[in-house]
Amino acid sequence: MATNAERKEHPISMRLPAADIAMIDRAAGLRGRSRTDFVRDAAVRAAEDVLMESRLIRMNSEGFADFMAVLSGPATPVPEMVELVKRPAPWEPGYAAKD
């Protein structure tokens, strides 16, 4: 008698409007992915974001004091970000598209 192996994948079924399916299919096609892969990846990324937002960070009072000192100190400029904010926006005069 054969024993049932534990299932590694579980199906999820959704009812979506045709417009949503069309948009998902178009986006999946642009990424070269199947609808299933695209939706799975999007759902997993969204779930990870939610879980990371709700994650509790614990530290002792000394670690918290160090953390607050860093937050209260002066910001260190990032040269690439400084250059980026100095560039004109596409709708501003002087904008030149970069390759």
N, C-alpha and C positions, 0 to 999 in steps of 0.2 A: 504494500500500500504506500503510495507516494505521499509525502508530507508537503504541506503548503509552505513554501519559503516566504519569509516576511517580505512584503511588498516595499520596494525602494522608492517608487514614485506614486503619487496620489493625484488623480485628476481633479481639476477645478473647472466648473462649468459656469459661464456667465451669459446673460442675455443682454445684448447691447444693440442700440439703434444702428441702422445701416451706415449712417454718417460717421459714427465712431469707428466702426469696423473699417470703413474706407480710409479714415485718417490713420489708423493704426497700421493698416496694410501699406499705405504710402510711406509712412515713416520707416517701417520695417524694411521695405524695399530699398529705401535710400541708404540704409545701414547694411544691406546685403544679408538680412536676417529673416528667418521665418516669423510669422505672426506669433507663434508660441514662444519662441526664444525672446522676441522683442518684449512681449507682455510679461514674461517671467522675469527678465532682467529689470524691467521698469518697476515691477511690484517688489522685487527683492531690494532694489535700491531705496524705494520709498519706505519699506519696512526698516531697513538699516538706519535711515535718517531719523525716523520716529524713535527707535530704540536708543540712538545716540543722544537725542535731545532729552530723553528722560533718565539718562544715566546719572547716578549719584556719584559724586567725587568726594572722597574722604581724605582728610589730611589732619595732621596734628597742628597745634597752635603755632609752633615754630614755622612749619611749612606754610601755613596760611599767612603768617606775617611776611614771610619772604615773597609769597605770591602777590600780596597787596602792595608791597614795596615796588615790585616790578611794574604792576599796573599803574602805580602812582608816579613813577619816574617818567622822564622825558622819552618821547618816541624816537626811535632810530630810523632816519629816512632810508628807504629802499630805493637805490638809484633808478632801477627800472620803473618803479611806480611813479617817481618824480617825473621822469621823462614822459611817461604815459599821460599824466594829467596835464602836462604842458602842451601836448599835441592838440591842434584844433580838431574839433569834432567834424564829421563828414558834412554837416550843414553849415559850418562856419567858413568864412573866407580864409584862404591860405591852406585849406586841406589839400593834401596830395596823397592819393592812395599808394600804399607801400606794397611791393610784391611779396 
